Amino acid sequence: MSLLVISPGKDPEAWVKALKEQHPGLNIYVYPEDHDKEEVEFALTWKHPRGIFKNYPNLKVIASMGAGVDHITSDEELPENIKITKVVDDRLEEDMGTFVLSLILAHQRNLLHYRESQLNEKWEPVPYTRNNQIKVGILGIGNLGQRVAHKLLQNDFQVIGFSRNKKEIENVESFAGEDELDEFLEQSNILVNMLPLTPNTEKILDKELFEKLPKGAYLINVARGEHLVEQDLLAKVDDGHLSGAALDVFWEEPIRDEHPFWKHPKIRVTPHIASVTHPKSVVPQIIENYERLQDGEPLKNEVKRDIGY
C-alpha cells in the first residue's frame, strides 16, 4: 500500500519529510511524478486537480491537509466509496483563537482608525466599548469555533454560538437550526463566520443576513471566501449598517489588484493566514489513520459525506 501526496502549487517537501520521520518504511508518491495508481490506497491532499481520484481503483481514504474539506467534497467526480478525513489539531485551533481575538481587539479599540489617523497626521481620539459589553456571535461553532469562544471568554467578551445542532458549551448560549438563526444574528455585535463550506452555506453572508445584524455590527470571515456575497458586504458597509469587516478568505486568492477591498477604509484584508497547518504537528494523526486503514479499524476525524463536514 502506498500514500500519494497531491498539493498543486504547494511545496510538499515538509509533508514528505514529516511523513518519513513518522513512518520510515512508508512508500510515498508525490503527484505528478510517475507512480503505479493501483498501489495507492491513501491520499493526502490540498486542492487536488478535479476528477483525478477516479483514476485510482484501490483508493480508500483521502486525507485533507487542513481542517477544511470543501476542496475535496466539491469534486463532483469523487468516487462515493472513498472515505474523507480532516485535520483536528490543537495548534491550529489555538492559532485561530488568537487571530480572531486579535481582529476583535483591533476593531474594538479602533486600531484601524488610528492607523489611518497616523498616516494623515491627525490626532483623533474616539470612544471605545469595553469587552464585557460586546456580544460575539460565532456562526459555525465546531472544534475551531469552540476554541475561539474559549479565547474570547478568557478576555471577558460575551459569546453566543450557532450550529446545525445544539451544543453544550460552558458560558456560551447555543442557537441551532433555521428557526433560531434570526435570534442569533440580532444579538451579534460582532459576527465571526466559521461555517464549513457546503452547497447550503455558500453565499450565506448576504444582504438579507447582514440586515438582521444590529446596526453597527462588524463581520469577521475566517472560513471560506465563497460564504460571502462581496457586493452585499460593500453595500452594507457603505450605507452604515455594518461598521466594517475583517476578511481572511476570498473567492479568488490572491484578490485582483483593482479589487475594492484593498483600499476600503473600513475593510481589513489578510492573506488567508488565520491558522496555518504545520506538517510536523498533524502528520502523526495522518499516519495513525494510515495504520488504522491497514488494520481495518475506524478512522479518526472522518467526515460525514452527506453533510460535508
C-alpha positions as CSV (number, residue, x, y, z in Angstrom):
1,M,0.0,0.0,0.0
2,S,1.3,3.5,-0.9
3,L,0.5,7.0,0.1
4,L,0.0,9.7,-2.5
5,V,0.6,13.4,-1.8
6,I,-1.2,15.8,-4.1
7,S,-0.8,19.6,-3.4
8,P,-0.5,21.6,-6.7
9,G,1.0,25.0,-6.1
10,K,2.2,24.0,-2.6
11,D,5.6,22.6,-1.8
12,P,5.1,19.1,-0.5
13,E,8.7,18.7,0.8
14,A,7.9,19.4,4.5
15,W,5.0,17.0,4.4
16,V,7.1,14.2,2.8
17,K,9.9,14.7,5.4
18,A,7.4,14.6,8.3
19,L,5.7,11.5,6.9
20,K,9.0,9.7,6.5
21,E,10.2,10.7,10.0
22,Q,6.9,9.4,11.5
23,H,6.8,6.2,9.4
24,P,10.3,5.4,7.9
25,G,9.1,2.5,5.8
26,L,6.2,4.3,4.2
27,N,6.2,4.3,0.4
28,I,5.3,7.8,-0.7
29,Y,4.5,9.1,-4.2
30,V,4.3,12.9,-4.9
31,Y,2.0,14.0,-7.7
32,P,2.7,14.4,-10.6
33,E,5.7,12.1,-10.5
34,D,5.3,8.7,-12.2
35,H,3.7,6.1,-10.0
36,D,1.6,3.0,-10.0
37,K,-2.0,4.1,-9.5
38,E,-3.2,0.7,-8.4
39,E,-0.8,0.8,-5.4
40,V,-2.3,3.9,-3.9
41,E,-4.9,3.3,-1.2
42,F,-4.4,6.5,0.8
43,A,-4.1,10.1,-0.4
44,L,-3.1,13.3,1.4
45,T,-4.2,16.4,-0.5
46,W,-4.9,20.1,-0.7
47,K,-6.8,21.4,-3.7
48,H,-6.3,18.4,-6.0
49,P,-7.0,18.5,-9.7
50,R,-10.7,17.9,-10.3
51,G,-11.6,14.3,-11.2
52,I,-8.2,12.9,-10.5
53,F,-9.2,10.4,-7.8
54,K,-11.4,8.4,-10.2
55,N,-8.2,7.1,-11.7
56,Y,-7.2,5.3,-8.6
57,P,-9.1,2.0,-8.4
58,N,-7.9,1.0,-5.0
59,L,-8.0,4.3,-3.2
60,K,-9.8,4.1,0.1
61,V,-9.1,7.3,2.0
62,I,-8.5,10.9,1.1
63,A,-7.0,13.0,4.0
64,S,-7.2,16.7,3.9
65,M,-4.0,18.6,4.8
66,G,-6.2,21.1,6.8
67,A,-9.3,21.4,8.8
68,G,-11.4,22.2,5.7
69,V,-12.6,19.5,3.3
70,D,-14.7,21.5,0.8
71,H,-11.8,21.3,-1.6
72,I,-12.4,17.6,-1.6
73,T,-16.1,17.3,-1.3
74,S,-16.8,19.8,-4.1
75,D,-15.3,17.4,-6.6
76,E,-18.3,16.1,-8.4
77,E,-16.3,13.2,-9.8
78,L,-15.2,11.9,-6.4
79,P,-16.0,8.2,-6.0
80,E,-18.7,7.6,-3.4
81,N,-16.9,4.7,-1.6
82,I,-13.9,6.8,-0.6
83,K,-13.6,8.0,3.0
84,I,-12.6,11.5,3.8
85,T,-10.8,12.8,6.9
86,K,-10.0,16.2,8.2
87,V,-7.3,17.7,10.5
88,V,-8.2,18.3,14.1
89,D,-5.2,20.0,15.7
90,D,-4.7,21.9,19.0
91,R,-2.1,24.2,17.4
92,L,-4.3,25.0,14.5
93,E,-7.2,25.8,16.9
94,E,-5.0,27.9,19.2
95,D,-3.7,29.9,16.3
96,M,-7.3,30.5,15.1
97,G,-8.4,31.7,18.5
98,T,-5.5,34.1,18.8
99,F,-6.1,35.5,15.4
100,V,-9.8,36.1,15.8
101,L,-9.2,37.7,19.2
102,S,-6.6,40.0,17.7
103,L,-9.0,41.1,15.0
104,I,-11.8,41.8,17.5
105,L,-9.5,43.8,19.8
106,A,-8.2,45.8,16.9
107,H,-11.8,46.7,15.9
108,Q,-13.0,47.3,19.5
109,R,-10.1,49.6,20.3
110,N,-10.3,51.4,16.9
111,L,-6.7,50.5,15.7
112,L,-7.6,50.7,12.0
113,H,-8.9,54.2,12.6
114,Y,-5.7,55.2,14.4
115,R,-3.6,53.8,11.7
116,E,-5.4,56.0,9.2
117,S,-5.1,59.0,11.5
118,Q,-1.4,58.4,11.8
119,L,-0.9,58.3,8.0
120,N,-2.9,61.5,7.7
121,E,-1.1,63.1,10.6
122,K,-4.3,63.6,12.6
123,W,-4.9,63.4,16.4
124,E,-8.4,61.9,16.5
125,P,-9.3,60.1,19.8
126,V,-12.6,58.2,19.5
127,P,-14.6,56.4,22.2
128,Y,-14.5,52.6,22.6
129,T,-16.6,49.8,24.1
130,R,-15.4,47.6,26.8
131,N,-15.0,43.8,26.2
132,N,-17.8,42.8,28.5
133,Q,-20.3,45.0,26.7
134,I,-19.7,43.2,23.3
135,K,-21.6,40.1,22.3
136,V,-19.7,38.0,19.7
137,G,-21.7,35.6,17.6
138,I,-19.8,32.6,16.3
139,L,-21.5,31.3,13.1
140,G,-20.5,27.6,13.0
141,I,-19.3,26.7,16.4
142,G,-17.4,23.4,15.8
143,N,-14.0,22.5,17.1
144,L,-12.3,25.6,15.8
145,G,-15.3,27.8,16.8
146,Q,-15.2,26.4,20.3
147,R,-11.6,27.3,20.7
148,V,-12.3,30.8,19.5
149,A,-15.2,31.0,22.0
150,H,-12.9,29.9,24.9
151,K,-10.3,32.5,24.0
152,L,-12.9,35.3,23.9
153,L,-14.5,34.2,27.2
154,Q,-11.0,34.4,28.8
155,N,-11.0,38.1,27.7
156,D,-14.4,38.9,29.1
157,F,-16.4,39.0,25.9
158,Q,-20.0,37.7,25.8
159,V,-20.2,34.8,23.4
160,I,-23.1,33.1,21.6
161,G,-22.9,30.3,19.0
162,F,-24.9,29.0,16.1
163,S,-24.6,25.4,14.7
164,R,-26.6,22.8,13.0
165,N,-27.4,21.1,16.3
166,K,-27.4,22.4,19.9
167,K,-24.1,22.5,21.6
168,E,-23.4,22.3,25.3
169,I,-20.5,24.8,25.9
170,E,-19.9,26.4,29.2
171,N,-20.9,30.1,29.3
172,V,-21.9,30.1,25.6
173,E,-25.6,30.4,24.7
174,S,-26.3,27.9,21.9
175,F,-28.6,28.6,18.9
176,A,-29.4,25.9,16.3
177,G,-31.3,25.4,13.1
178,E,-33.0,27.9,10.8
179,D,-35.7,28.8,13.4
180,E,-33.1,30.3,15.7
181,L,-30.8,31.9,13.2
182,D,-32.5,35.3,13.2
183,E,-32.5,35.5,17.1
184,F,-28.8,34.7,17.0
185,L,-28.0,37.3,14.4
186,E,-30.0,40.0,16.1
187,Q,-27.7,39.7,19.2
188,S,-24.4,39.6,17.4
189,N,-22.4,42.8,17.7
190,I,-19.6,41.1,16.0
191,L,-20.2,38.1,13.7
192,V,-17.4,35.6,13.2
193,N,-18.1,33.2,10.3
194,M,-16.6,29.8,10.9
195,L,-19.0,27.7,8.9
196,P,-17.9,24.7,6.8
197,L,-18.5,25.4,3.1
198,T,-21.3,23.3,1.7
199,P,-24.0,24.0,-1.0
200,N,-26.3,25.2,1.8
201,T,-23.8,27.7,3.2
202,E,-22.3,29.1,0.0
203,K,-23.2,32.9,-0.2
204,I,-24.9,32.8,3.2
205,L,-23.2,36.1,4.1
206,D,-25.6,38.3,2.0
207,K,-27.7,41.4,2.2
208,E,-30.6,39.6,3.9
209,L,-28.3,38.2,6.7
210,F,-26.5,41.5,7.2
211,E,-29.7,43.4,7.7
212,K,-30.6,41.1,10.6
213,L,-27.5,42.1,12.5
214,P,-27.6,45.1,14.8
215,K,-26.7,48.4,13.2
216,G,-23.0,49.0,13.6
217,A,-22.2,45.2,13.7
218,Y,-18.8,44.0,12.5
219,L,-18.1,41.0,10.3
220,I,-15.1,38.7,10.5
221,N,-14.8,35.9,7.9
222,V,-12.1,33.3,8.6
223,A,-14.0,30.4,6.9
224,R,-14.2,30.5,3.1
225,G,-14.5,33.3,0.6
226,E,-17.4,31.6,-1.1
227,H,-19.6,32.3,2.0
228,L,-19.6,36.0,1.2
229,V,-21.5,38.0,-1.3
230,E,-18.9,40.7,-1.7
231,Q,-21.1,43.4,-3.3
232,D,-23.6,42.9,-0.5
233,L,-20.9,43.5,2.1
234,L,-19.6,46.6,0.4
235,A,-23.2,48.0,0.1
236,K,-24.0,47.4,3.8
237,V,-20.7,48.9,5.0
238,D,-21.1,51.9,2.7
239,D,-24.6,52.6,3.9
240,G,-23.5,52.4,7.5
241,H,-25.4,49.4,8.6
242,L,-22.2,47.5,9.2
243,S,-19.2,49.2,10.8
244,G,-16.7,47.2,8.8
245,A,-15.2,43.8,8.2
246,A,-12.1,41.8,8.6
247,L,-11.6,39.3,5.8
248,D,-9.0,36.5,5.7
249,V,-10.6,34.4,2.9
250,F,-11.8,35.3,-0.6
251,W,-13.4,33.8,-3.7
252,E,-10.2,34.3,-5.6
253,E,-6.9,34.2,-3.8
254,P,-4.9,36.4,-4.1
255,I,-7.6,39.0,-4.8
256,R,-7.1,41.0,-8.0
257,D,-5.1,44.3,-7.9
258,E,-8.1,46.5,-8.5
259,H,-10.4,44.8,-6.0
260,P,-12.3,47.4,-4.0
261,F,-11.4,45.6,-0.7
262,W,-7.8,46.7,-1.0
263,K,-8.3,50.4,-0.3
264,H,-11.6,50.4,1.5
265,P,-11.1,52.3,4.8
266,K,-13.4,50.0,6.8
267,I,-12.3,46.6,5.5
268,R,-9.2,44.8,6.7
269,V,-7.6,42.3,4.4
270,T,-5.3,39.5,5.4
271,P,-3.9,36.8,3.0
272,H,-5.6,33.6,4.4
273,I,-3.3,33.3,7.4
274,A,-5.7,32.9,10.3
275,S,-4.3,29.5,11.1
276,V,-1.8,27.6,9.0
277,T,-1.3,23.8,9.2
278,H,2.2,22.7,10.3
279,P,3.1,19.3,8.9
280,K,5.0,18.1,12.0
281,S,2.0,18.9,14.2
282,V,-0.6,17.0,12.1
283,V,1.3,14.2,10.4
284,P,1.0,11.9,13.5
285,Q,-2.8,11.8,13.0
286,I,-2.4,11.2,9.3
287,I,-0.1,8.2,10.0
288,E,-2.4,6.9,12.7
289,N,-5.2,6.8,10.1
290,Y,-3.0,5.2,7.6
291,E,-2.2,2.4,10.1
292,R,-5.9,2.2,11.1
293,L,-6.8,1.6,7.4
294,Q,-4.2,-1.2,7.2
295,D,-5.6,-2.8,10.4
296,G,-9.3,-2.4,9.4
297,E,-10.0,0.0,12.3
298,P,-12.3,3.0,12.3
299,L,-10.7,6.2,11.1
300,K,-10.2,9.3,13.3
301,N,-11.8,12.7,12.3
302,E,-13.8,11.1,9.4
303,V,-16.1,13.5,7.5
304,K,-19.8,12.7,7.1
305,R,-20.1,13.0,3.4
306,D,-23.8,13.5,3.4
307,I,-23.4,16.8,5.3
308,G,-19.9,17.8,4.1
309,Y,-18.1,18.0,7.4
